Amino acid sequence: MANILEIIFQIIHNTPFWVWVVLLILVKRGTALMHDGPSSLGKSVIMPLIFIV
């Protein structure tokens, strides 16, 4: 068990700071996208039109 904790500590300690910043941004974006919100008809039609073409 101590070996696993040591590996986890090394991963956390040796990970660059910018990776944690990117992870935080991605988690915040992901949680924001989980909530329903209004979307315009134009935005709803763009992707299907691109795939049809």
N, CA and C atoms as an extended XYZ file, in Angstrom:
159
Properties=species:S:1:pos:R:3:atomname:S:1:resname:S:1:resid:I:1 pbc="F F F"
N         0.829       -1.197        0.000 N   MET     1
C         0.000        0.000        0.000 CA  MET     1
C         0.869        1.255        0.000 C   MET     1
N         1.943        1.220        0.759 N   ALA     2
C         2.824        2.378        0.820 CA  ALA     2
C         3.487        2.627       -0.526 C   ALA     2
N         3.732        1.556       -1.270 N   ASN     3
C         4.348        1.678       -2.589 CA  ASN     3
C         3.410        2.423       -3.552 C   ASN     3
N         2.124        2.121       -3.465 N   ILE     4
C         1.148        2.783       -4.335 CA  ILE     4
C         1.057        4.270       -3.989 C   ILE     4
N         1.049        4.582       -2.686 N   LEU     5
C         0.995        5.982       -2.269 CA  LEU     5
C         2.239        6.738       -2.710 C   LEU     5
N         3.374        6.083       -2.693 N   GLU     6
C         4.618        6.715       -3.150 CA  GLU     6
C         4.562        7.012       -4.642 C   GLU     6
N         4.017        6.085       -5.417 N   ILE     7
C         3.881        6.296       -6.863 CA  ILE     7
C         2.934        7.459       -7.144 C   ILE     7
N         1.804        7.495       -6.432 N   ILE     8
C         0.846        8.584       -6.616 CA  ILE     8
C         1.478        9.921       -6.244 C   ILE     8
N         2.231        9.957       -5.143 N   PHE     9
C         2.902       11.187       -4.737 CA  PHE     9
C         3.905       11.634       -5.794 C   PHE     9
N         4.643       10.701       -6.373 N   GLN    10
C         5.617       11.057       -7.406 CA  GLN    10
C         4.926       11.602       -8.651 C   GLN    10
N         3.794       11.021       -9.015 N   ILE    11
C         3.051       11.514      -10.179 CA  ILE    11
C         2.576       12.942       -9.928 C   ILE    11
N         2.013       13.187       -8.747 N   ILE    12
C         1.527       14.525       -8.420 CA  ILE    12
C         2.686       15.513       -8.334 C   ILE    12
N         3.773       15.093       -7.736 N   HIS    13
C         4.910       15.992       -7.527 CA  HIS    13
C         5.631       16.319       -8.838 C   HIS    13
N         5.716       15.374       -9.758 N   ASN    14
C         6.482       15.571      -10.988 CA  ASN    14
C         5.653       16.095      -12.157 C   ASN    14
N         4.354       16.286      -11.955 N   THR    15
C         3.502       16.815      -13.017 CA  THR    15
C         3.689       18.330      -13.092 C   THR    15
N         3.921       18.861      -14.291 N   PRO    16
C         4.086       20.321      -14.426 CA  PRO    16
C         2.832       21.075      -14.003 C   PRO    16
N         3.012       22.309      -13.578 N   PHE    17
C         1.907       23.139      -13.092 CA  PHE    17
C         0.867       23.386      -14.178 C   PHE    17
N         1.319       23.580      -15.424 N   TRP    18
C         0.372       23.908      -16.489 CA  TRP    18
C        -0.597       22.759      -16.764 C   TRP    18
N        -0.179       21.527      -16.475 N   VAL    19
C        -1.075       20.384      -16.665 CA  VAL    19
C        -2.242       20.469      -15.680 C   VAL    19
N        -1.957       20.881      -14.448 N   TRP    20
C        -3.026       21.036      -13.457 CA  TRP    20
C        -3.974       22.158      -13.853 C   TRP    20
N        -3.436       23.218      -14.444 N   VAL    21
C        -4.275       24.334      -14.890 CA  VAL    21
C        -5.202       23.877      -16.015 C   VAL    21
N        -4.654       23.138      -16.975 N   VAL    22
C        -5.473       22.631      -18.084 CA  VAL    22
C        -6.539       21.671      -17.560 C   VAL    22
N        -6.170       20.811      -16.612 N   LEU    23
C        -7.137       19.887      -16.023 CA  LEU    23
C        -8.262       20.646      -15.328 C   LEU    23
N        -7.927       21.682      -14.591 N   LEU    24
C        -8.940       22.482      -13.910 CA  LEU    24
C        -9.881       23.146      -14.909 C   LEU    24
N        -9.330       23.691      -15.991 N   ILE    25
C       -10.160       24.329      -17.017 CA  ILE    25
C       -11.098       23.313      -17.663 C   ILE    25
N       -10.581       22.133      -17.969 N   LEU    26
C       -11.414       21.100      -18.596 CA  LEU    26
C       -12.525       20.614      -17.669 C   LEU    26
N       -12.215       20.477      -16.387 N   VAL    27
C       -13.237       20.047      -15.430 CA  VAL    27
C       -14.316       21.120      -15.294 C   VAL    27
N       -13.918       22.394      -15.237 N   LYS    28
C       -14.910       23.473      -15.140 CA  LYS    28
C       -15.789       23.529      -16.383 C   LYS    28
N       -15.179       23.369      -17.567 N   ARG    29
C       -15.974       23.369      -18.807 CA  ARG    29
C       -16.925       22.178      -18.850 C   ARG    29
N       -16.447       21.034      -18.406 N   GLY    30
C       -17.277       19.837      -18.409 CA  GLY    30
C       -18.478       19.966      -17.487 C   GLY    30
N       -18.260       20.513      -16.303 N   THR    31
C       -19.390       20.686      -15.389 CA  THR    31
C       -20.356       21.745      -15.902 C   THR    31
N       -19.849       22.766      -16.573 N   ALA    32
C       -20.737       23.788      -17.132 CA  ALA    32
C       -21.576       23.216      -18.272 C   ALA    32
N       -21.025       22.297      -19.041 N   LEU    33
C       -21.759       21.713      -20.167 CA  LEU    33
C       -22.791       20.677      -19.723 C   LEU    33
N       -22.712       20.231      -18.479 N   MET    34
C       -23.679       19.250      -17.983 CA  MET    34
C       -25.048       19.873      -17.722 C   MET    34
N       -25.087       21.189      -17.535 N   HIS    35
C       -26.349       21.873      -17.253 CA  HIS    35
C       -27.014       22.280      -18.561 C   HIS    35
N       -28.321       22.068      -18.604 N   ASP    36
C       -29.080       22.467      -19.793 CA  ASP    36
C       -29.171       23.980      -19.875 C   ASP    36
N       -29.133       24.461      -21.086 N   GLY    37
C       -29.254       25.893      -21.298 CA  GLY    37
C       -29.857       26.166      -22.658 C   GLY    37
N       -30.244       27.387      -22.875 N   PRO    38
C       -30.853       27.715      -24.171 CA  PRO    38
C       -29.810       27.697      -25.290 C   PRO    38
N       -30.234       27.263      -26.447 N   SER    39
C       -29.364       27.303      -27.625 CA  SER    39
C       -30.206       27.776      -28.807 C   SER    39
N       -29.554       28.474      -29.689 N   SER    40
C       -30.289       29.036      -30.826 CA  SER    40
C       -30.514       27.963      -31.885 C   SER    40
N       -31.476       28.214      -32.716 N   LEU    41
C       -31.796       27.276      -33.794 CA  LEU    41
C       -30.639       27.203      -34.782 C   LEU    41
N       -29.973       28.322      -35.032 N   GLY    42
C       -28.845       28.339      -35.966 CA  GLY    42
C       -27.709       27.436      -35.514 C   GLY    42
N       -27.378       27.492      -34.230 N   LYS    43
C       -26.312       26.639      -33.718 CA  LYS    43
C       -26.697       25.166      -33.752 C   LYS    43
N       -27.982       24.885      -33.614 N   SER    44
C       -28.450       23.506      -33.638 CA  SER    44
C       -28.433       22.920      -35.043 C   SER    44
N       -28.424       23.758      -36.061 N   VAL    45
C       -28.513       23.300      -37.445 CA  VAL    45
C       -27.133       23.219      -38.111 C   VAL    45
N       -26.161       23.919      -37.588 N   ILE    46
C       -24.848       24.028      -38.245 CA  ILE    46
C       -24.199       22.667      -38.412 C   ILE    46
N       -24.039       21.899      -37.327 N   MET    47
C       -23.321       20.615      -37.406 CA  MET    47
C       -24.022       19.605      -38.309 C   MET    47
N       -25.337       19.423      -38.222 N   PRO    48
C       -25.971       18.492      -39.172 CA  PRO    48
C       -25.784       18.905      -40.624 C   PRO    48
N       -25.819       20.213      -40.907 N   LEU    49
C       -25.607       20.674      -42.269 CA  LEU    49
C       -24.199       20.361      -42.750 C   LEU    49
N       -23.216       20.532      -41.874 N   ILE    50
C       -21.839       20.225      -42.242 CA  ILE    50
C       -21.692       18.746      -42.582 C   ILE    50
N       -22.312       17.866      -41.796 N   PHE    51
C       -22.199       16.433      -42.051 CA  PHE    51
C       -22.988       16.000      -43.285 C   PHE    51
N       -24.077       16.690      -43.569 N   ILE    52
C       -24.845       16.359      -44.769 CA  ILE    52
C       -24.058       16.715      -46.014 C   ILE    52
N       -23.400       17.872      -45.987 N   VAL    53
C       -22.615       18.316      -47.141 CA  VAL    53
C       -21.415       17.399      -47.286 C   VAL    53
